[in-house]
Amino acid sequence: PCYCTCIFLLQEDRLIRMNQAAELYLTQIVEKESMVGLVTFDSAAHIQNYLIKITSSSDYQKITANLPQQATGGTSICHGLQAGFQVIF
């Protein structure tokens, strides 16, 4: 029982750090007028946002609001890349 709890806490901590890094990247690195989309993936890919032009701080918030809130496991990078191409094209 303790082992499962520890794994869950580690996954939750990694998710929090990943979301913080994504928010920092979007707000500090991505310039206004850039086109941004968001794809999340675990064992499957999920298009969270198709490309939108960043014109104001509310656009950053629209993207970050769709960051994952739970780590469900799996890392199908191939599915993530395929969904990313769907967002771009």
C-alpha positions as CSV (number, residue, x, y, z in Angstrom):
1,P,0.0,0.0,0.0
2,C,2.8,2.5,0.8
3,Y,4.5,1.7,-2.5
4,C,1.4,2.7,-4.5
5,T,1.1,5.9,-2.6
6,C,4.7,6.8,-3.2
7,I,4.4,6.2,-6.9
8,F,1.3,8.4,-7.1
9,L,3.0,11.2,-5.2
10,L,6.0,11.0,-7.5
11,Q,3.8,11.2,-10.6
12,E,1.8,14.1,-9.1
13,D,5.0,16.0,-8.3
14,R,6.4,15.4,-11.9
15,L,3.1,16.6,-13.3
16,I,3.1,19.8,-11.2
17,R,6.7,20.5,-12.3
18,M,5.9,19.8,-15.9
19,N,2.9,22.1,-15.8
20,Q,5.0,24.8,-14.1
21,A,7.7,24.5,-16.9
22,A,5.0,24.7,-19.6
23,E,3.5,27.8,-18.1
24,L,6.9,29.4,-17.7
25,Y,7.8,28.5,-21.3
26,L,4.5,30.0,-22.6
27,T,4.6,33.2,-20.6
28,Q,8.4,33.9,-20.7
29,I,9.6,32.5,-24.0
30,V,6.8,32.4,-26.5
31,E,6.4,35.9,-28.0
32,K,3.1,37.6,-28.7
33,E,1.9,37.0,-32.3
34,S,3.2,33.4,-32.1
35,M,1.0,30.5,-33.1
36,V,0.6,28.0,-30.3
37,G,-1.2,24.7,-29.9
38,L,-1.2,22.1,-27.2
39,V,-1.2,18.3,-27.4
40,T,-1.0,16.1,-24.3
41,F,-0.3,12.4,-24.4
42,D,-0.1,9.4,-22.2
43,S,-1.0,6.0,-23.7
44,A,-3.0,8.1,-26.2
45,A,-2.8,11.7,-27.6
46,H,-5.3,14.4,-26.9
47,I,-5.4,17.7,-28.8
48,Q,-6.1,20.3,-26.1
49,N,-5.8,23.4,-28.3
50,Y,-5.5,23.8,-32.1
51,L,-3.2,26.7,-33.2
52,I,-4.2,30.1,-31.9
53,K,-2.3,33.4,-32.2
54,I,-1.1,34.7,-28.9
55,T,-2.2,38.4,-28.8
56,S,-2.8,38.9,-25.1
57,S,-2.3,37.4,-21.7
58,S,-5.7,35.8,-21.8
59,D,-4.5,33.7,-24.8
60,Y,-1.7,32.3,-22.6
61,Q,-4.3,31.5,-19.9
62,K,-6.5,29.7,-22.5
63,I,-3.6,27.4,-23.3
64,T,-2.4,26.8,-19.7
65,A,-5.9,26.0,-18.6
66,N,-5.8,22.9,-20.7
67,L,-2.6,21.5,-19.2
68,P,-3.2,18.0,-17.7
69,Q,-4.4,17.8,-14.1
70,Q,-3.8,14.1,-13.6
71,A,-1.0,11.7,-14.6
72,T,-2.6,8.6,-16.0
73,G,0.5,6.7,-17.1
74,G,2.0,5.7,-20.4
75,T,4.1,7.7,-22.8
76,S,3.1,7.1,-26.3
77,I,5.4,9.7,-27.9
78,C,4.4,8.5,-31.4
79,H,0.8,9.3,-30.8
80,G,1.8,12.7,-29.4
81,L,3.8,13.5,-32.5
82,Q,1.0,12.4,-34.8
83,A,-1.5,14.6,-32.9
84,G,1.0,17.5,-33.0
85,F,1.2,17.2,-36.8
86,Q,-2.6,17.3,-36.9
87,V,-2.6,20.5,-35.0
88,I,0.0,22.1,-37.3
89,F,-1.5,20.9,-40.6
